[in-house]
Amino acid sequence: MNIPFLDLKRQYQPIKEEIDQAIHRVVDSQNFILGDEVRVFEEKLAQYCGVKHAIGVASGTDALLLSIKAHNISEDVITSPFTFFATAGSIYNAGANPQFADINPETFNIDPEDLVKKIRENDKIKAILPVHLYGQTAEMGPIHEIAEDHDLTVIEDAAQSIGAEYHGKKIGSINTTCFSFFPAKNLGCYGDGGIITTNEEEIAEKIRTLRVHGSKPKYYHHIIGHNSRLDALQAAILTVKLKYIDKWNSMRIKNAKLYNKKLKEIEGLKVPDIDPQNKHVFNQYTLRVTNDRRDDLKKFLTEKNISTAIYYPLPLHLQPCFSFLKYKLGDFINSEKACSEVLSIPIFPELEKEELKYIVDSILKFFDKSK
Ligand SMILES: *Cc1c(COP(=O)(O)O)cnc(C)c1O
């Protein structure tokens, strides 16, 4: 058996007709920039998230960049060092300064205790940027309390977490929230794309202006913006795919529950927490492999033709490009440890029973637990 990490062809096949029709509709219209396709998708996505506004942009990275700019944040923004590069890269590119607080080793998300500590030490911090990593929501209750106490803006990075819920509330329904439609996300388009959700009319309008060069009215610029729009073609594809997101997410959750059941007893392996109060949508199913055996397990699975991935091998505070921030090894030990222990295994919705079984059996074999 040969198991890919992700196989998007299996997702396309059953909806090919609908998708092809949507693409042809846009091509026939020859309207490629904004217009009805983007407006319709924005409305549907806003409705899905239970939020007033959704503004389509060119990528998840630009969603972060434009959100930070729209909130006028030019001092420090605190986030997790254990996330995809774009989270901190966008803070810098928006003209602010990234700062970090360590993660909770159980959830891989920002630790509210360390967050408070870091905020007390630094009065330049103006915003908190929690990341809902792997599809699991950050601890938004405590984060909102901290934000209120210190009068800070909250902007969420939900690139991996469309459809996730915290205490019964959909991510994207409260603060300004950034989503990505990169093909490997739970709701992926056929290229790059992203969207920002917000309940604040003023922020929504500022983002709509920022994505068209800061132009309002056309050819008059009070602010310097970007060229960052969600393509009409991508919007048409996403309008089709949005109908299936809940189904696909529940298939991911089902796969994750099976893995958890079969793998939870293994010593030297920790399966992800599934908090019954929240909805984890499993963009990644990430194991923690202790006793320095992660790389051996990865190699073993590669030999069994099972693709795996490491998200992420180097925390952001140790990336060479951020050396000017003066962080050093040992500053965020939970994040550093996670980088050496995490291993993500295939979790995409269309995985077949036999494939899941083969993956489970191979992992059991590595730990010498096979029957
Ligand atoms: C994918 C991702 C992004 C960036 O999204 P793009 O659409 O690829 O620009 C940002 N943050 C996180 C956590 C991501 O996983």
The ligand as an ORCA input file, in Angstrom:
! r2SCAN-3c Opt
* xyz 0 1
  C      -1.631     28.215      5.882
  C      -1.419     29.114      7.029
  C      -1.285     30.510      6.869
  C      -1.115     31.170      5.541
  O      -2.107     30.935      4.605
  P      -1.776     31.085      3.043
  O      -3.133     31.031      2.420
  O      -0.920     29.935      2.665
  O      -1.118     32.383      2.823
  C      -1.193     31.294      8.003
  N      -1.220     30.761      9.234
  C      -1.332     29.437      9.427
  C      -1.384     28.907     10.821
  C      -1.424     28.573      8.337
  O      -1.515     27.252      8.540
*
